[in-house]
Amino acid sequence: MKVGLEHYLLISAGLFSLGLLGVILRRNLLVMYMGLELMLNAANLALVAFSRYNKNLDGQLMVFFIITVAAAEVSVGLALIVALYRRRQSAHVEDLTSLKF
């Protein structure tokens, strides 16, 4: 059995759906953040699959830049979540509205 583009896209869609469910259904910021990262990686998988299918390296180059930006996003996002947890002793979305200065 040959693994084709549709198999990669099916896995990418499944990962994206799991990430979307994690963002929509959960109220914990860490779980929502992991869901966002899962959705980002699903998009990266689709880009690499299309890049391989078209025999063009543009998609893989784009994934390289996306991963670089995602690393910076993770550091800032986790710093904000840690700051919220230190201030409120909770990492729930409802606590974000009470952070007014």
N, C-alpha and C positions, 0 to 999 in steps of 0.2 A: 504494500500500500504506500503510495507516494503522498507526502505531506505537501499540500498546496496552499495557495493564498487564503482560500476560504477557511482552512483550519486555523490559521493564525488570526484571522479576523473574528472567527467565532470565539476563540479564547480571549481575544481583546475585548469583545463585546461583553463576555461573561465577567471579566475582571472589572470593566467599567460599571456594569450593573451592580456588582457587589459593592463597589466603592460608593455608588450613588445611593444604594440602600443604607449603607453605613452613615452617610451624611444626612439623609432624610429621617431615618428612624431613631437615631441615637441623639442624646442630649449632652453627652460627655464630649468636651472639646478634643481630648486626645483621640477618641474613636472617630470623631468627625475629621480630624486632621489626617489620620491614617487612611480614611476613606478617600479624601482628596488626593493623597499621594498615590493610592491605588488607581484612581481614575487617571492621573497623570501618567503613570507607568503603562496603563492600558493604551493610552494614546501613543506613547512611545513605541510600544509593540506594533501597533498598526502602521506607524510611520516606517519602522524598520522592515516590516513585511512588504509594504508597497515599494519601498526602495529596492529590496531584493527581487521582487517580482518584475520591476521595470528595468533592472540591471543598471541602476543609477544611484550614485552615492549621496544625492542631495538630501534624502530623508534621513540617512544616518548622520550626516553633518548637522541637520536640524535637531536631531535627538541629542547630540553632544551639547549643543547650546541649551537645550531644555533642561538637561540634567545639571548643567552648571548653574542655571538660574534657580532650579529647584533646591540645590544645596544651600544657596543663600536664603531662600524662602524658609527652609526647614530651620535654620539657625534663628532667624527672626521670629518665626511662628512659635517655636518651642520656648524662646525667651519670654514671649508675651504670655504663654500659657503658664510658665513657671511663676512669673510675676503675679498673675491672677491667683494662682493657687496659694502663693505666700500671703497675699492680701486677704483672701476670703476663705482659705482652707477648703476650697471646692473648685472643681474644674467643670462646672455646668454652664450651659449657655445662658441661663436665666441670670447668672451673676454678672454678666457683662453689662447689663443695663444699669446696674447700681454703681458702676465705676465712673462717676461724674466728679469733675474737679471744680 
